[in-house]
Amino acid sequence: MNSENKPTWKYLLSDIDFDEYETNAVLDVLNSKWLSMGPRTKEFEKHLGRFADVPFTLATANCTAALHMALMCLGIGQGDEVIVPSLTFVATSNAVLYTGASPVFADISSLDCPLLEPEAIEKKITQQTKAIIVMHYAGYPCDMDKITALAKKHNLYIIEDAAHAVGSYYGDKMCGTIGHIGCFSFFANKNLPVGEGGMLVTRSKEIYDRAARLRSHGMTSLTWDRVRGHAYSYDVVDLGYNYRPTEISAAIGLVQLQKLPGNNVARNKVFEEYIKGLSNNDNIMLPFSKTVTDGRYARHLFPIVLNENINRKSFIAKLRDNGIQTSIHYPPVHKFSYYQSILRGDQAQALNNTEAYGRRVVTLPMHPMLTKDDVREICTCVELALNVIS
């Protein structure tokens, strides 16, 4: 610890692969003197569309904005219910509340497969259910075959919260492109980091057109259109929002998109090294450990699940003392004070797996700059910490 009693991290939870390419891309934007949404945003949308093999892409200020617009485009509103995971970042369910609809939480399958369970989803479907938001936790796809079949059976929309899953695949389709709408996050700790940013993707021209209006105050033309002489005025045809990205974020995104495949491969190597180093420890469970050679995953997080007898605070403190930053992904949303104050009992019933996972999960460092030696040292520190407190 330093003099201010703050940890000095040897191994950060996440880190960013930035170099002179991002610097030059940002300088180009500054030199252009056009900072708000413009040509680089269009280029970023186009390239992300090619990468994901999806026809319609819309860059947004953040993933929360994309989720909100997704729900609005599907007509979700007052009196409707949307089934969501509680094991997610709070933005997933907050977006439902923004529309006036009610989030209904469904459980995960198990502690070693902490993804929305299709059977748990079906149990929560009512006459008021209009949509399901799946969240591809840690970069691993939910069972989209079963969930898609459920949605068709009950005439429901599917929104994919793919904040963790840019570059993850379910069969031959990239996560985010399977349901009616997909939403990506480019927050500073994500696989494709730009600082703040997101992307809405869809195969529906109708959804895309409405989302494009909602993104910019419901206007029929944009400032960049008028600068180019493509329009001289505008109408407002919808109650929209200011969910626009900036040219700076798009410029960084273009560089990071080129690096993404290689960095996801590097993450996979980190994952494999973790599995080698920790798979024989009886004090922890390793979610997704069976996916070492199965499919293409973004490997956004590396969560471990402690045995019930392990004191999580003590474990985290031991790693902190060794300069290893950790986190908890995630405290269950339905347990937050605000949600406890607004939820009906039936909105958060039977979430035993989610609650157990939330009590016992710890997230270890995961990013493409970690070397084999780094991961081996982290594994050694994990083993030593478990030996001391178990």
BAPA-112332 format. One line per 8 residues: number of its first residue (from 1); their letters; for each residue z, y, x of N, C-alpha, C. Coordinates in steps of 0.001 Angstrom, whole numbers, always signed. Atoms other than C-alpha are relative to their C-alpha. Layout:
NUM) A) Z Y X Z Y X Z Y X  ...
//
This chain:
1) MNSENKPT) +0 -1194 +841 +0 +0 +0 +0 +1256 +885  -11 -1236 -762 -650 +3573 +1169 +1201 +850 -393  -1178 -841 +192 +1786 +6478 +1115 +204 +405 -1451  -110 -353 +1411 +1041 +7220 -2534 +288 -1225 -856  -337 +1245 +691 +1956 +3625 -3431 -1156 -530 -849  +1186 +526 +674 -1596 +2853 -4488 -550 -1156 +818  +545 +1131 -746 -3230 -464 -3586 -1207 +409 +847  +1205 -135 -810 -5769 -520 -780 -782 -1291 -161
9) WKYLLSDI) +732 +1223 +344 -8394 -2959 -1996 -873 -466 +1161  +904 +645 -957 -9983 -5298 +504 -1182 -584 -753  +1047 +591 +831 -11933 -7010 -2271 +39 +622 -1389  +93 -654 +1295 -12995 -4926 -5243 -422 -987 -1081  +405 +834 +1138 -13377 -6476 -8676 -1516 +25 -175  +1460 -143 +57 -16932 -5133 -8780 -421 +1065 +1001  +539 -969 -950 -19121 -3192 -6376 -1488 +150 -271  +1366 -372 +363 -22549 -1593 -6491 -914 -56 +1216
17) DFDEYETN) +1015 +81 -1046 -25643 -2307 -4403 -869 +1259 -53  +731 -1262 -59 -26734 +1302 -3820 -386 +299 +1444  +436 -421 -1328 -28737 +2631 -867 -892 +1229 -140  +806 -1222 +9 -31281 +5315 -30 -1013 +35 -1134  +984 +21 +1086 -33613 +4163 -2829 +548 +697 -1246  -620 -705 +1129 -31188 +5291 -5541 +150 +1487 +311  -167 -1405 -393 -30469 +8487 -3609 -1317 +757 -141  +1304 -659 +79 -34165 +9320 -3331 -484 +115 -1440
25) AVLDVLNS) +415 -47 +1407 -34780 +8483 -6987 +700 +1139 -735  -746 -1092 +634 -32046 +10886 -8078 -489 +1349 +513  +506 -1258 -561 -33294 +13596 -5697 -1351 +369 -606  +1291 -268 +643 -36769 +13245 -7195 +192 +616 -1379  -290 -571 +1322 -35309 +13923 -10633 +493 +1435 +144  -529 -1355 -189 -33358 +16931 -9396 -1102 +970 +394  +1098 -866 -439 -36438 +18319 -7691 -1005 +275 -1113  +914 -191 +1133 -38467 +17870 -10887 +515 +1055 -973
33) KWLSMGPR) -673 -955 +889 -35960 +20113 -12716 -69 -405 -1471  -58 +517 +1378 -36276 +17934 -15823 +1054 -1109 -25  -1138 +909 -80 -32906 +16226 -16332 +217 -820 -1261  -230 +726 +1254 -32822 +15223 -19998 -1120 -1012 -216  +896 +1135 +236 -34714 +12315 -21524 -1473 +399 +111  +1395 -337 -233 -38328 +12310 -20362 -797 -1163 +550  +944 +1030 -457 -40960 +10375 -18380 +658 -1183 +698  -655 +1125 -674 -38587 +8290 -16248 +696 -911 -1007
41) TKEFEKHL) -592 +817 +1057 -36773 +7153 -19378 -1042 -915 -610  +1097 +818 +547 -40087 +5976 -20830 -381 -1119 +958  +368 +1002 -1004 -40895 +4185 -17584 +1055 -1099 +81  -1090 +985 -24 -37479 +2485 -17513 -88 -920 -1208  +149 +806 +1215 -37940 +1318 -21108 -1153 -992 +143  +1178 +856 -154 -41387 -52 -20291 +272 -1158 +944  -250 +1040 -993 -40254 -1969 -17219 +1064 -987 -474  -1002 +911 +546 -37162 -3382 -18936 -617 -899 -1066
49) GRFADVPF) +703 +803 +1002 -39408 -4522 -21792 -810 -1125 +620  +762 +1042 -709 -41641 -6376 -19364 +936 -1061 +576  -950 +916 -609 -38653 -7904 -17604 +584 -955 -1036  -627 +807 +1045 -37117 -9124 -20863 -1005 -665 -919  +1062 +521 +866 -40471 -9972 -22500 +311 +308 -1469  -283 -463 +1357 -39650 -7913 -25585 -821 +1275 -228  +974 -1091 +166 -42073 -5382 -27147 +581 +1392 -175  -521 -1327 +318 -39758 -2549 -28199 +1353 +208 +668
57) TLATANCT) -1218 -301 -765 -37102 -991 -25961 +328 +1476 -141  -428 -1372 +203 -35060 +2158 -26415 +1242 +255 +837  -1138 -334 -846 -32814 +3570 -23691 +972 +890 -763  -1039 -741 +712 -29507 +4983 -24928 +1048 +520 +979  -1043 -579 -838 -26545 +6937 -23609 +955 -1060 +514  -882 +1103 -373 -24505 +3726 -23507 -237 -1161 -960  +196 +1175 +846 -24306 +254 -25042 +664 +181 -1365  -663 -251 +1277 -21883 +1433 -27737 -946 +709 -961
65) AALHMALM) +991 -699 +821 -24560 +3814 -29009 -1063 -968 -501  +1007 +987 +406 -27069 +959 -29044 +540 -900 -1116  -609 +844 +1031 -24667 -1232 -31060 +115 +741 -1324  -123 -797 +1222 -23991 +1560 -33552 -1353 +151 -680  +1330 -166 +583 -27691 +2241 -34048 -550 -1315 -532  +459 +1311 +470 -28411 -1483 -34359 +517 -283 -1409  -604 +220 +1311 -26008 -1740 -37278 -591 +939 -1045  +581 -968 +928 -27371 +1426 -38875 -1429 -393 -389
73) CLGIGQGD) +1386 +393 +273 -30950 +172 -38567 -90 -1188 -949  -20 +1163 +886 -29990 -3004 -40428 +655 +305 -1337  -552 -399 +1284 -28421 -1037 -43265 +1441 -389 -217  -1407 +398 +123 -24841 -2101 -42524 +831 +1230 -334  -810 -1149 +385 -22308 +147 -44234 +1226 -379 -808  -1221 +153 +782 -19352 +570 -46544 -61 -1237 -894  -80 +1193 +833 -18274 -2668 -48213 -563 -1249 +646  +577 +1153 -699 -20137 -4911 -45760 +996 -560 +1018
81) EVIVPSLT) -775 +641 -1052 -18576 -7364 -43328 -935 -472 +1100  +757 +464 -1166 -19796 -8184 -39827 +917 -904 +811  -805 +944 -776 -18517 -11245 -37975 -192 +291 +1484  +16 -377 -1413 -17605 -10452 -34371 +1009 -856 +757  -1057 +626 -801 -15676 -12030 -31491 +1141 +979 +210  -1114 -835 -438 -12230 -10728 -30641 +80 +3 +1518  +88 +27 -1459 -12832 -11768 -27015 -1228 +796 +413  +1076 -906 -353 -14948 -8766 -26146 +619 +1348 +329
89) FVATSNAV) -466 -1373 -135 -14679 -5134 -25165 +30 +633 -1389  -265 -540 +1330 -13456 -3068 -28100 -1211 +703 -611  +1191 -683 +529 -16814 -1263 -28432 -755 -864 -1006  +747 +887 +888 -18298 -4338 -30146 +444 +178 -1448  -511 -145 +1364 -16053 -4047 -33177 +129 +1458 -420  -31 -1423 +339 -15653 -268 -32981 -1310 +443 -651  +1305 -381 +547 -19379 +52 -33661 -107 -379 -1473  -7 +406 +1411 -18870 -1851 -36917 +787 +1014 -823
97) LYTGASPV) -829 -973 +715 -16108 +548 -37954 -711 +1341 -157  +724 -1269 +96 -18346 +3546 -37229 -870 +62 -1259  +905 +28 +1159 -20621 +2439 -40082 +743 -39 -1331  -769 +176 +1223 -17792 +2024 -42595 +149 -1446 -403  -119 +1429 +286 -18173 -1759 -42556 +1276 -558 +624  -1227 +643 -485 -15369 -4214 -41733 -334 -1092 +1004  +157 +1124 -925 -15251 -6400 -38613 +879 -1163 -440  -746 +1229 +281 -14185 -9983 -39277 -80 -857 +1252
105) FADISSLD) -31 +643 -1308 -13085 -11823 -36150 -47 -1517 -115  +104 +1455 -67 -14082 -15405 -35359 +446 -475 +1383  -603 +539 -1219 -12603 -17669 -32688 -1057 -487 +987  +832 +603 -1037 -14069 -18904 -29403 +114 -1525 -81  +33 +1460 +71 -14897 -22584 -28889 +1202 -635 +678  -1082 +621 -775 -12305 -23379 -26213 +318 +897 +1186  -359 -787 -1175 -10603 -22078 -23079 -1012 -159 +1127  +1004 +161 -1057 -13310 -23526 -20842 -1408 +373 -471
113) CPLLEPEA) +1264 -538 +528 -16118 -22314 -23127 +344 +1141 -956  -517 -1092 +820 -14860 -18923 -24348 -1093 +840 -663  +1091 -642 +729 -17873 -18106 -26521 +192 -241 -1494  -113 +146 +1451 -18099 -17597 -30287 -392 -1407 -443  +248 +1352 +486 -17877 -20981 -32001 -778 +67 -1316  +776 -44 +1246 -20586 -21501 -34654 +789 -444 -1228  -785 +479 +1140 -18214 -23485 -36883 +1026 +1046 -435  -962 -1057 +328 -15642 -20676 -36671 -685 +1167 -705
121) IEKKITQQ) +779 -1045 +667 -18337 -18175 -37642 -215 -366 -1467  +337 +401 +1371 -19322 -20177 -40719 +1204 +90 -924  -1219 -71 +821 -15736 -20316 -41934 +310 +1428 -441  -306 -1395 +315 -15631 -16504 -41966 -1061 +667 -888  +1068 -585 +808 -18821 -15964 -44005 +437 +109 -1459  -295 -260 +1411 -18294 -14393 -47432 -1220 +658 -647  +1075 -703 +701 -20447 -12674 -50054 -271 +1363 +622  +155 -1334 -585 -19853 -9421 -48164 -587 -32 +1419
129) TKAIIVMH) +493 +94 -1378 -21059 -10736 -44778 -1477 +369 +62  +1389 -434 -147 -24264 -9032 -43676 -576 -318 +1383  +517 +191 -1362 -24480 -9727 -39945 +1027 -706 +862  -830 +592 -1048 -23118 -11565 -36920 -322 +735 +1296  +211 -510 -1363 -22616 -9872 -33569 +509 -1057 +964  -402 +925 -1057 -22608 -12434 -30776 +155 +791 +1291  -208 -657 -1290 -21318 -11415 -27360 -90 -1069 +1085  +241 +996 -1047 -22643 -13352 -24360 +976 +247 +1146
137) YAGYPCDM) -1124 -298 -887 -19323 -13239 -22550 -242 -482 +1432  +76 +273 -1443 -19368 -13113 -18725 -1412 -313 +480  +1386 +286 -351 -23157 -13574 -18783 -478 -1370 -424  +346 +1346 +445 -23245 -16937 -20579 -373 +36 -1479  +475 -121 +1377 -25223 -17379 -23792 +803 -816 -997  -564 +744 +1122 -23655 -18345 -27077 -1004 -1067 -443  +872 +1066 +523 -25089 -21371 -28911 -938 +615 -1037  +868 -759 +882 -27997 -19413 -30335 -793 -869 -968
145) DKITALAK) +674 +874 +960 -29694 -22417 -31951 +842 -170 -1255  -887 +195 +1143 -26700 -23114 -34170 +259 +1304 -739  -298 -1286 +634 -25962 -19446 -34785 -1218 +521 -755  +1222 -405 +698 -29591 -18709 -35679 -182 -799 -1290  +95 +836 +1207 -29585 -21639 -38101 +988 +468 -1069  -1015 -525 +928 -26374 -20291 -39665 -484 +1290 -654  +464 -1286 +508 -27878 -16834 -40022 -1115 -187 -1020  +1089 +263 +950 -30995 -18192 -41719 +542 -602 -1292
153) KHNLYIIE) -596 +664 +1168 -28932 -20363 -44047 +665 +1003 -928  -767 -961 +801 -26837 -17401 -45206 -674 +1375 -75  +775 -1244 +65 -29518 -14682 -44862 +736 +1155 +688  -750 -984 -769 -27654 -12766 -42150 -821 +506 +1186  +587 -546 -1216 -28778 -10496 -39346 +814 -456 +1215  -677 +271 -1269 -27970 -11281 -35709 -235 +1166 +949  +46 -994 -1070 -27148 -8555 -33195 +614 -650 +1232  -522 +543 -1255 -26704 -9657 -29589 +606 +1117 +844
161) DAAHAVGS) -645 -860 -986 -24144 -7768 -27543 -206 -685 +1348  +385 +594 -1284 -25759 -8586 -24209 +436 +878 +1160  -508 -906 -1038 -23691 -6112 -22191 +217 -705 +1324  -262 +777 -1214 -22836 -8886 -19713 -1218 -807 +454  +987 +1078 -117 -26124 -10734 -19891 -1410 +454 +335  +1351 -386 -392 -29045 -8751 -18502 -469 -949 +1109  +489 +1015 -930 -31040 -11491 -16769 +517 -1393 -289  -434 +1337 +423 -29261 -14397 -18516 -993 -570 -1000
169) YYGDKMCG) +986 +641 +871 -31452 -16905 -20309 +628 -1099 -852  -302 +1104 +899 -31044 -19197 -23270 -1321 -712 -225  +1315 +630 -2 -33865 -21683 -22822 -984 +887 +730  +1017 -836 -644 -36974 -19632 -22128 +64 +1459 -447  -130 -1373 +471 -35715 -16426 -23770 +1205 +675 +646  -1107 -734 -582 -33584 -13753 -22182 +993 +380 -1088  -1033 -439 +938 -30290 -13042 -23894 -273 +1446 -394  +291 -1319 +529 -30656 -9992 -26097 -1315 +68 -734
177) TIGHIGCF) +1327 -15 +628 -34164 -10923 -27257 -157 -1082 -1060  +70 +1153 +904 -33292 -13820 -29582 +296 +392 -1447  -357 -450 +1337 -31647 -12109 -32562 -908 +1121 -480  +790 -1105 +532 -32904 -9195 -34628 +10 +1201 +939  -135 -1116 -935 -31613 -6628 -32106 +909 -435 +1147  -861 +234 -1152 -30165 -6871 -28608 +432 +1325 +618  -548 -1227 -595 -27984 -4307 -26821 +523 -307 +1398  -409 +163 -1388 -27560 -4042 -23047 +866 +1169 +448
185) SFFANKNL) -825 -1042 -610 -25001 -2092 -21024 -369 +166 +1466  +241 -324 -1403 -25680 -345 -17727 +1159 +815 +562  -1215 -656 -498 -22106 +853 -17182 +156 -294 +1493  -104 +27 -1454 -20983 +1280 -13586 +391 -1351 +579  -394 +1308 -543 -19574 -2256 -13259 -907 -1139 -470  +874 +1040 +535 -22451 -4101 -14921 -1006 -480 +1047  +969 +566 -935 -25180 -6184 -13264 -1129 +966 +327  +1008 -1037 -219 -27619 -3296 -13673 +697 +1348 -227
193) PVGEGGML) -846 -1177 +200 -25382 -256 -13084 -756 +1316 +202  +543 -1351 -172 -26498 +3330 -13648 +1088 +1058 -159  -1108 -910 +272 -23086 +4896 -14394 +375 -118 -1456  -83 +157 +1446 -23391 +5260 -18162 -1423 -213 -507  +1335 +224 +539 -26330 +3846 -20067 -71 -1299 -757  +204 +1219 +760 -27618 +1207 -22424 -1440 -115 -439  +1352 +225 +490 -30720 -217 -24056 +55 -825 -1271  +205 +771 +1221 -31588 -1361 -27571 -1371 -644 +85
201) VTRSKEIY) +1279 +699 -44 -34318 -4019 -27712 -196 -763 -1299  +296 +685 +1259 -36071 -5573 -30686 -1463 -430 -11  +1388 +405 +222 -39239 -7330 -31812 -569 +639 -1268  +397 -635 +1253 -39417 -5187 -34965 -389 +1450 +237  +451 -1394 -111 -41501 -1995 -34947 +774 +892 -966  -736 -784 +986 -39675 -828 -38085 +1394 +365 +519  -1321 -267 -564 -36267 -1179 -36418 -105 +990 +1149  +185 -901 -1150 -37533 +515 -33261 -229 +1438 -454
209) DRAARLRS) +325 -1356 +455 -38963 +3494 -35168 +1234 +705 -551  -1207 -645 +549 -35704 +4116 -37034 +993 +292 +1117  -930 -226 -1106 -33613 +3688 -33887 -424 +1205 +833  +500 -1132 -776 -35835 +6190 -32078 +357 +1324 -680  -407 -1209 +717 -35121 +8752 -34810 +1504 +219 +94  -1453 -119 -35 -31393 +8012 -34883 +487 +471 +1365  -427 -329 -1361 -31170 +8408 -31100 +25 +1500 +242  +128 -1427 -289 -32123 +12070 -31254 +21 +818 -1288
217) HGMTSLTW) -278 -891 +1132 -30676 +13737 -34368 -934 -183 -1194  +922 +202 +1115 -33235 +12233 -36761 -1247 +851 +71  +1133 -911 -159 -35927 +14510 -35327 -1319 -766 +125  +1323 +625 -47 -39640 +13759 -35589 -721 +232 +1321  +565 -173 -1339 -40439 +15065 -32099 +1123 +363 +959  -1011 -214 -1026 -38561 +15452 -28831 -351 +1221 +848  +227 -1152 -872 -38164 +18343 -26401 -1109 -279 +1002  +1036 +339 -991 -40311 +16497 -23851 -1391 +16 -628
225) DRVRGHAY) +1293 -67 +696 -43096 +16160 -26444 -478 +1448 -94  +382 -1402 +158 -43039 +19922 -26990 -347 +646 +1338  +320 -515 -1334 -43001 +20684 -23256 -1415 -403 +407  +1337 +498 -348 -46134 +18545 -22861 -1079 +538 -926  +976 -533 +942 -47800 +20365 -25767 -414 -982 -1067  +343 +1003 +1008 -47825 +17252 -27963 +565 +344 -1375  -560 -459 +1268 -45835 +19047 -30665 +523 +1413 +214  -535 -1355 -134 -44714 +22592 -31393 +1218 +224 -890
233) SYDVVDLG) -1173 -104 +850 -42076 +21999 -34056 +452 -1406 -361  -495 +1317 +380 -40186 +19172 -35704 +643 +73 -1378  -753 +155 +1232 -38672 +17926 -38926 +1193 -900 +304  -1124 +929 -81 -35340 +16127 -39386 -61 -885 -1236  +255 +913 +1113 -35858 +13035 -41525 +1098 -1048 -168  -1085 +967 +85 -32634 +11075 -40939 +1257 +663 +561  -1244 -475 -594 -28973 +11683 -40179 +179 -723 +1328  -5 +649 -1299 -29158 +10970 -36468 +1163 +443 +863
241) YNYRPTEI) -1079 -225 -961 -27000 +11270 -33376 -612 +489 +1308  +471 -290 -1358 -27240 +12472 -29802 +382 -1183 +880  -228 +1212 -777 -27461 +9062 -28139 -1022 -132 +1124  +1046 +28 -1022 -30063 +10043 -25549 +577 -259 +1389  -371 +142 -1416 -29872 +8960 -21891 -511 +1196 +787  +526 -1051 -875 -30691 +11190 -18923 -1056 -581 +938  +1000 +416 -983 -33532 +11076 -16424 +658 -560 +1262  -699 +515 -1180 -30981 +10509 -13650 +371 -1462 -200
249) SAAIGLVQ) -364 +1400 +249 -29684 +7318 -15269 -1235 -888 -31  +1232 +796 +38 -33246 +6122 -15904 -560 -230 +1397  +502 +129 -1369 -34246 +6786 -12292 +794 -1048 +772  -829 +1021 -648 -31293 +4752 -11017 -309 -1371 -598  +284 +1268 +662 -32063 +2076 -13594 -1282 -646 +488  +1261 +546 -501 -35627 +1683 -12338 +186 -685 +1350  -268 +608 -1309 -34372 +1002 -8811 +835 -1266 -175  -887 +1144 +189 -31607 -1309 -9985 -699 -1172 -682
257) LQKLPGNN) +747 +1078 +653 -34017 -3267 -12189 -785 -816 +1022  +704 +724 -1061 -36026 -4144 -9081 +953 -896 +788  -987 +770 -762 -32847 -5367 -7381 +672 -1091 -826  -785 +873 +879 -31486 -7228 -10404 -233 -1494 +236  +170 +1441 -198 -33130 -10652 -9896 +678 -507 +1270  -630 +418 -1248 -31985 -10861 -6278 +1511 +74 -62  -1448 -135 +101 -28507 -9616 -7099 +601 -1050 -932  -493 +1081 +854 -28150 -12139 -9920 +4 -1337 +750
265) VARNKVFE) -9 +1199 -855 -29102 -14881 -7441 +1218 +31 +915  -1175 -135 -873 -26421 -13546 -5087 +1280 -286 -769  -1166 +289 +831 -23895 -13668 -7922 +142 -1502 -233  -48 +1440 +204 -24820 -17281 -8531 +579 -708 +1223  -548 +590 -1228 -24032 -18092 -4890 +1507 +244 +98  -1436 -295 +38 -20653 -16373 -5243 +699 -956 -957  -562 +925 +995 -19994 -18443 -8367 +144 -1404 +582  -34 +1348 -576 -20862 -21672 -6558 +1108 -128 +1039
273) EYIKGLSN) -1038 +45 -1029 -18512 -20802 -3706 +1389 -20 -630  -1267 +36 +735 -15692 -20100 -6137 +279 -1403 -546  -187 +1341 +576 -16241 -23454 -7836 +406 -990 +1093  -371 +875 -1122 -16103 -25229 -4465 +1453 +225 +416  -1315 -331 -539 -12935 -23405 -3477 +1153 -223 -959  -1101 +10 +967 -10951 -23632 -6713 +10 -1180 -960  +137 +1022 +1039 -12106 -26657 -8701 +1046 -1107 +79  -991 +1074 -125 -9381 -28962 -7383 +1442 +460 -230
281) NDNIMLPF) -1352 -508 +223 -6428 -26762 -8291 +435 -274 -1434  -464 +400 +1332 -4461 -28169 -11233 +695 +1126 -753  -694 -1107 +655 -2819 -24809 -11981 -929 +957 -728  +964 -895 +649 -6014 -23188 -13230 -1135 -803 -632  +1217 +519 +612 -9004 -23876 -15439 -1127 +974 +327  +1142 -836 -363 -12470 -22589 -14515 -1039 -39 -1115  +1030 -29 +1037 -14560 -21596 -17548 -1401 -25 +597  +1417 +80 -375 -18268 -22365 -17268 -241 -750 +1305
289) SKTVTDGR) +169 +684 -1276 -17690 -24557 -14207 -1088 -1064 -46  +1042 +1024 +127 -20166 -27105 -15572 -1403 +594 +52  +1312 -646 +24 -22993 -24554 -15412 -538 +284 +1397  +389 -316 -1386 -23386 -24619 -11606 -1509 -124 +199  +1443 +202 -194 -26948 -25966 -11756 -764 +31 -1313  +583 +83 +1334 -27659 -25502 -15450 -430 +1377 -486  +509 -1235 +569 -29904 -22602 -16418 +110 +1207 +904  -13 -1272 -723 -30200 -18974 -15334 +994 +933 -679
297) YARHLFPI) -1062 -820 +566 -27116 -16833 -15833 +234 +1242 +852  -267 -1246 -717 -26149 -13282 -14919 +1296 -73 +805  -1283 +153 -713 -22663 -14443 -13767 +684 +1354 +159  -572 -1354 -66 -21253 -11020 -14651 +1470 -9 +410  -1423 +101 -308 -17587 -12079 -14439 +320 -1380 +550  -546 +1305 -368 -15618 -14839 -12771 +1435 -87 -526  -1347 +143 +559 -12667 -15569 -15087 +618 -1346 +370  -752 +1244 -129 -9991 -18166 -14403 +1092 +14 -1069
305) VLNENINR) -1041 +109 +1015 -7432 -19444 -16911 +1207 -684 +634  -1221 +529 -599 -3891 -19955 -15650 +671 -1002 -926  -840 +891 +798 -1735 -22843 -16781 +1112 +817 -662  -988 -749 +779 +870 -21787 -19325 +1283 +291 +782  -1243 -201 -759 +3707 -22135 -16802 -126 +1047 +1099  +217 -998 -1049 +2155 -19572 -14430 +243 +1405 -563  -242 -1377 +404 +3466 -16011 -14715 -1176 +868 +454  +1226 -721 -349 +317 -13924 -14879 +284 +1289 +762
313) KSFIAKLR) -313 -1246 -701 +1927 -10647 -13818 +340 -257 +1461  -365 +331 -1381 +3404 -12303 -10718 -1228 -421 +798  +1223 +449 -659 +72 -13931 -9897 -879 +1188 +383  +817 -1186 -266 -1822 -10646 -10188 +630 +850 +1107  -696 -784 -1027 +830 -8907 -8068 -191 -605 +1383  +205 +664 -1297 +486 -11510 -5297 -1404 +285 +538  +1366 -296 -445 -3278 -10987 -5182 -138 +1476 +377  +39 -1424 -333 -2819 -7218 -5230 +595 +249 +1386
321) DNGIQTSI) -629 -165 -1313 -524 -7491 -2223 -936 -429 +1129  +990 +431 -987 -3402 -9215 -418 -1300 +793 -104  +1168 -871 +83 -5834 -6445 -1355 -1087 -498 -915  +999 +572 +908 -7578 -8405 -4112 +181 +612 -1382  -46 -632 +1317 -8364 -6449 -7252 -358 -1012 -1082  +272 +893 +1124 -8231 -8367 -10525 +22 +808 -1289  -78 -641 +1315 -8478 -7584 -14216 +211 -1074 -1053  -134 +926 +1128 -8121 -9175 -17654 -1161 +264 -957
329) HYPPVHKF) +1138 -121 +920 -11308 -9742 -19660 +50 -1136 -1034  -485 -1279 +500 -10209 -9327 -22374 +1285 -228 -773  -1039 +84 +1024 -7061 -8600 -24305 -699 -96 -1361  +686 +138 +1297 -8042 -9755 -27842 +10 +1305 -788  +128 -1269 +713 -9309 -6816 -29859 +931 +67 -1200  -788 -43 +1241 -7474 -7822 -33019 +1488 +204 +258  -1401 -207 -347 -4159 -7525 -31155 +312 +1449 +392  -245 -1392 -345 -4604 -3847 -30253 +720 +711 -1149
337) SYYQSILR) -825 -684 +1004 -2250 -1483 -32072 -844 +589 -1129  +828 -606 +1040 -5022 +364 -33900 -524 -1060 -962  +540 +1048 +868 -6577 -2839 -35182 +1090 -671 -824  -1116 +551 +761 -3194 -4229 -36188 +326 +886 -1209  -338 -928 +1083 -2774 -1120 -38335 -1037 +31 -1117  +1057 -129 +1010 -6086 -1445 -40199 -506 -1329 -547  +588 +1271 +408 -6900 -5149 -40475 +763 -651 -1137  -588 +912 +968 -6308 -7323 -43487 +291 -1315 +703
345) GDQAQALN) -349 +1274 -620 -4765 -10677 -42717 -1171 -939 +181  +1107 +951 -71 -7987 -12571 -43433 -1081 +420 +994  +1006 -444 -965 -9982 -10493 -40944 +256 -573 +1394  -343 +480 -1345 -8194 -12035 -37942 +826 -1278 -73  -701 +1273 +123 -7059 -15488 -39026 -611 -1049 +922  +461 +1179 -739 -7308 -18691 -36974 -730 +359 +1288  +573 -380 -1294 -7946 -17145 -33558 +853 -557 +1130  -942 +607 -947 -5738 -19550 -31633 -564 -67 +1412
353) NTEAYGRR) +601 +105 -1335 -8164 -20118 -28759 -142 +1374 +652  +151 -1363 -520 -8875 -16407 -28366 +1333 +539 +498  -1310 -525 -381 -5174 -15552 -28263 +546 -706 +1241  -444 +730 -1192 -4388 -18297 -25754 -782 +457 +1232  +833 -462 -1113 -7286 -17206 -23573 +435 +1391 +451  -416 -1352 -324 -6193 -13575 -23763 +1315 +61 +753  -1288 +37 -700 -2696 -14512 -22572 -114 -514 +1418  +21 +757 -1255 -3859 -16594 -19621 -1156 +321 +945
361) VVTLPMHP) +1176 -261 -830 -7160 -15223 -18305 +310 +1043 +1075  +23 -990 -1080 -7478 -13389 -14975 -1425 +26 +540  +1348 -122 -546 -10778 -12037 -13665 +66 +296 +1489  +56 -171 -1453 -11458 -12398 -9936 -1229 +834 +385  +1157 -785 -428 -13877 -10228 -7911 -1313 -775 -137  +1330 +592 +128 -17528 -10903 -8708 -1041 +1108 +118  +1100 -943 -183 -20414 -8863 -7312 -896 -515 +1126  +969 +579 -930 -23495 -9443 -5151 +257 +264 +1472
369) MLTKDDVR) -272 -276 -1411 -22026 -8002 -1940 +1041 -930 +600  -979 +950 -530 -19387 -10708 -1606 -704 -1072 +832  +544 +1054 -857 -20082 -13141 +1248 +756 -1308 -244  -708 +1279 +97 -19122 -16797 +1486 +1399 +105 +589  -1317 -156 -627 -16307 -15871 +3841 +944 +810 -882  -819 -780 +927 -15074 -13257 +1371 +576 -888 -1098  -431 +850 +1114 -14944 -15774 -1458 +990 -1048 +480  -931 +1002 -533 -13259 -18368 +727 +1377 +602 +235
377) EICTCVEL) -1300 -645 -204 -10542 -15873 +1659 +692 +278 -1337  -577 -232 +1328 -10042 -14927 -1991 +563 -1301 -556  -464 +1306 +487 -9762 -18626 -2886 +1295 -419 +700  -1230 +332 -744 -7165 -19139 -143 +1177 +795 -533  -1077 -840 +526 -5131 -16219 -1476 +404 -450 -1412  -312 +527 +1334 -5376 -17617 -5020 +873 -1242 +113  -770 +1236 -193 -4116 -20999 -3814 +1423 +322 +452  -1324 -356 -513 -1225 -19416 -1885 +852 +641 -1093
385) ALNVIS) -747 -652 +1079 -231 -17241 -4847 +470 -1000 -1028  -373 +1023 +972 -248 -20217 -7198 +1107 -892 +541  -1042 +856 -604 +1827 -22279 -4760 +1377 +670 -27  -1249 -739 -59 +4454 -19545 -4525 +669 +106 -1384  -596 -299 +1304 +4902 -18912 -8255 -22 -1159 -973  +71 +1124 +945 +4155 -22308 -9828 +1259 -841 +33
//
